[in-house]
């Protein structure tokens, strides 16, 4: 799922009244459920279209083999403690 974000100019945001900031922030929070539902509906439609066109979805993926193939890249570019922690977090996702 691609992240959806609300982007606001800091200068514009800072120029709003606190009650307007609160209203916008609350509206954004309330929109999350609807946006997720819309995303799911669109994803289902897209899956149906590509499946009918002959695409196959592979569900059983050997993540470890991909990680092993990437080891040299990780060793070269993932060098800081923070990067290593982030990589571990990503690799542990299910």
C-alpha angles and dihedrals in degrees: 000000000000113000116249116209137182110228121200132178107249090221091052092044092049089050093058123095113255091246090054091049089051092049093051093046092049092046090052091051091048092051094061096085092048093046092050090050091049090048092050092049092049092046091051091051092048093048090051092050096049094041090054087050090057105267119145125209116217110213102171104067125169098226093180093063090054091048091049091051089051096049095101090051091048091048092051101042108022099072111135126079090243093051091048091050091049092049091051090050091051093046092051094056114113 
